[in-house]
């Protein structure tokens, strides 16, 4: 094989390995974020069912005023 082709192939293999590592890391991060989101959704569902829901945004006054 031509030396230039071998170098390009080695570079491409390295790039594929790097991209594979990145995709695997991102997959783990996505799974963790999905787990955290599920916890937050469940927590909000419980809060809403208790009737204590409601988030004060910006300059909005809480209902006790």
TARARA-V592012 format. One record per residue. N is the residue number from 1. PSI is psi in radians with two decimals (NA if undefined). D_FIRST is the distance of its C-alpha to the first C-alpha in Angstrom with 1 decimal. Layout:
n: {N & N}
psi: {PSI & PSI}
d_first: {D_FIRST & D_FIRST}
This chain:
n: {1 & 2 & 3 & 4 & 5 & 6 & 7 & 8 & 9 & 10 & 11 & 12 & 13 & 14 & 15 & 16 & 17 & 18 & 19 & 20 & 21 & 22 & 23 & 24 & 25 & 26 & 27 & 28 & 29 & 30 & 31 & 32 & 33 & 34 & 35 & 36 & 37 & 38 & 39 & 40 & 41 & 42 & 43 & 44 & 45 & 46 & 47 & 48 & 49 & 50 & 51 & 52 & 53 & 54 & 55 & 56 & 57 & 58 & 59 & 60 & 61 & 62 & 63 & 64 & 65}
psi: {2.53 & 2.42 & -0.71 & -0.73 & -0.72 & -0.74 & -0.76 & -0.72 & -0.76 & -0.73 & -0.78 & -0.69 & -0.73 & -0.74 & -0.73 & -0.74 & -0.77 & -0.77 & -0.67 & -0.76 & -0.73 & -0.79 & -0.72 & -0.75 & -0.77 & -0.62 & -0.76 & -0.73 & -0.73 & -0.76 & -0.71 & -0.73 & -0.67 & -0.70 & -0.78 & -0.72 & -0.73 & -0.71 & -0.79 & -0.70 & -0.77 & -0.73 & -0.74 & -0.67 & -0.75 & -0.74 & -0.73 & -0.66 & -0.44 & -0.22 & 0.12 & 0.27 & -3.07 & 2.20 & 2.25 & 2.16 & 2.35 & -2.25 & 0.14 & 2.36 & 2.45 & 2.74 & -0.32 & -0.04 & NA}
d_first: {0.0 & 3.8 & 6.3 & 8.5 & 6.8 & 6.6 & 10.1 & 11.3 & 10.5 & 12.4 & 15.1 & 15.6 & 15.9 & 18.4 & 20.2 & 20.6 & 22.0 & 24.3 & 25.5 & 26.1 & 28.2 & 30.1 & 30.9 & 32.1 & 34.3 & 35.7 & 36.5 & 38.5 & 40.2 & 41.1 & 42.6 & 44.6 & 45.9 & 46.9 & 48.7 & 50.5 & 51.4 & 52.9 & 55.0 & 56.3 & 57.0 & 59.0 & 60.8 & 61.8 & 62.9 & 65.1 & 66.5 & 67.3 & 69.0 & 71.2 & 72.3 & 71.3 & 68.4 & 68.2 & 66.2 & 67.8 & 65.7 & 66.3 & 70.0 & 71.0 & 74.1 & 74.1 & 76.6 & 79.2 & 80.2}
